[in-house]
């Protein structure tokens, strides 16, 4: 397998996995072991609700239509990958062009929906994907083998340096990730300690790993530490004080 074919295989593999997992995300929207799905239905309900459309039929049909297009798009990439593995270059180009074209249609629809629903952050993301798809097709087509070009074998010295550098970076990243995990993963279950900012108001700064279990443990721990206090109100800090990715949360507890 030459260098061009390796890169073409990598391109096809990436987009096949990209759309395959996107379809799977529609099928399994819940949270399971080693899988965190996104509830797209709730997102679509919110979008249509912002337009004053409360009937669940509209987000249901919209999500079903988008999922069907994504499934169709995924099959095009699978067909292109199969033809590529069979070394049928012309058939691979046809199927890959269909896949790219369908992807462009999808991201065009997504961009229009972002404008309608006022989601400017997603609009930027979908527009970038649209441009990336054009570059992907250009790059894939440019990687076709030129029969008149002479191939040169890579130098052993360069190959050795690349392997050493890649192995070193891999070990460094693994050590960093492992160390960070061991230092911070306890935040996924440990209760958060509150700070009394004013009389009768306690502030809880939740870490990025905190979830509802941490919230429950925090409230239970606070009640045990302050049996003489009664919680009268719990207030979540405004969105401006929390991160866009919802990985951080400020909580204020009012007590009497």
N, C-alpha and C positions, 0 to 999 in steps of 0.2 A: 504494500500500500504506500503510494508516494505521498509527498507533503501536501499536494493539492487535494488529494482524495481524503486525507486525514482531516483537513480543515473543512471540507464539504460535509464530511460525516459529523463533525462537531457542530456545525451550523444546523444541520437537520436534527441532530439529537437534542440540541437545546430547545428549538421551537416545538419539537414533538413532545418533549417533557413539559414545556411551558403550558401548552394548550391541554395536554392530557391531565395535568394536575389541576388546571383551572376547571375542567369538566368535573373532575373528581370532587373538587371543592363545592360544586353545586349539588353533588349527590350526597356528600357527607358534610353538612354544614355545622355539625355539632362538635364538641370537644371530646376526643378520645385519647387513649394512650398513644404517644408519638404522633398525634395528629390534632391540629387545632384548626377546625373549619370556620369559615366566616358565614354569618347568617345574612345572606344576600336578600332573602325575602323581607326581613325586617328593614334592611336598608332601602329596598324598593318601596316598601310601605311608607317609610319616612319621606322619601322623595316625592311620591304622589300626594302624600298628605300635605306637603308644603305648597302644592298647587290647589289645595282644597278638595282633592279627590280622595274620599274616605273609603270607597268601595274596594274590598280586597281583590276583586276580580281583575282590576287593571294592573296592579303590580304582579299578580299571578301570571297573567298572560304575557306581560313584558319580560319577566324573568324566564318563563318557559321559552319564549322566542329567542332570547339571547342565548340561553343554554343550548337550544337546538342548533343555532348558528355556530356556536363554539364546538359542539360535537361534530358537526359537518366539517368545520375547519380542521379539527384534530385528525379526522380520517384522511384528509388531503395530505397532511404531513406524514402520516403513517404510510400512505401509498407511495409518496415520494421517497421515503426511507427504504421501503421494500425494493423499489425500482433501482435505487442507488446501490443497494447491496447486491442486486442482480447485475450491476454494471451496465444497465440500460440508460445511457446518458440522455437520450432524447426524451424518453418517457419520464425520467426524473425531472427534467426541465419543465415539462408540461404540468406535472402534478405539483411541483414546487411553485410554479407561477400561479396555479389555481389557489394554492394555500396562501401565498403572499397576498393575492388579490382579495381573498375572503377575509384575511386578517386586516387589511386596509379598510374594507367595508365595515368590519366590526369596530375598529377604533374610530372611524368616522362617525358611526352611530353613537359611540360612547361620548365623543367630543360634543356632538350636538346635544345629547342629554345633559352633559355637564353645563352647557350654556343655559339650557332651559331650567335646570334645577339649581343653578347658581353655585355649583361646586367648582370653584376656580382652581383649587389645588389638584383635583383629579384631571381637570382640563389640561394642565401643564404636563402631567404624567402621560396621558393618552396621546397628546400631540407629539411628545418625544418618541413614544413607541411607533407612531406613524412614520416619523422620519427614519427611525432605526430600521424599520421594515424595508424601506426603499434602499437604504445602505446595505442591508442584508442581501437583497436580490442582486444588487450590483456586484457585491463582493463574491457571491456564490457563482455568478456568471463569469466573473473575471478569473475564477480559479480553474476553469476548464483547461485540460492538458493541451499544450502546444506541441504537436509531434515533431516540430523542427528544432525545438529547444533542447540543448544538451544539459543533462542533469549532472550536478556535481555532488560528490559525497561530502558530508559534513566533516570538518576537521575534528580529530579525536580530542585535541586540547580544549577546544571550545565546548565540546560535548561534556567533557569531564568537569569543566568549570560550571557549566549550567546545572549539572546534576548536584555538585557540591553546594552551589548557591541555593538551589531549590530545596534540597534536603535540610540545609541550615535554617532557611526561612520557615519550612514546615515544622521543624522541631521548636523553633522560637514561638511560632503562633500557637502550637499545641500546649507548650508550657505556660504561655500567657493566659490562654483560655482556661486551662485547668486551674491555675492559681486564682484567677478572677472568680471562677465558679465556687471554689472552696471557701473564698472570703465572703461571698455575697449570697450564696444560695440559701443560707439559713433565713434570709429575709422572706422567703416564700411561706414560712410558717410562724416565725417569731412575732409576737405582738409588738406594737409600736408604743413607745413611751410618749406620753403627752406632756406638753409644757404649758403652764398657766400664763397666758399672755396678758390677760386682765383678770380682775376678780370674777370668778364664776365662769370663765371661758378658757377651755383648754384647746391647744393646737396640736394636731397630730400630722406629722410629715411622713406620708407613706412612701416607701421605696418603690423602685420600678417593678419588683417582683411581687408586690403585694396584690392579693386578690380578696374575694369575699371571705375566705377562711381567715386571713389575717385581720380583716375588719371585725369578724366575730370574736376572734381571740383577743383583739385589742379592747373591745368593749367589755368582755368578760374580765380581763385583767384589770381594767380601770375600776370596775365595780368592786373587785376584791380588794384593791389597794385603797379605795375611798368608800368604805361602807356607809359613811355618814352623809354622802352626797347622792342626790337623785338627778339623773339625766332628764332634762326637760326638753332639749332640742338638739338635733344634730344637723350641722350645716356644712355642705360641701363648698369649697372655695370656688369662685367664679372661673370660667374657662380661661380667662386671661392669665390666671395664676397657675394653671395646669398646662402640661405640655400638649401639643397637638396629637401626639401619638397615644395619648391616654396611658402613658407609662409612669405617671407621677400624679399624686393626689394629695391635696390639702384638706383636712377634715377639722371642723371646729365643733366642740361639744360644750353645750351650755348646761350648767348644773345649778342646783339650788341646795 
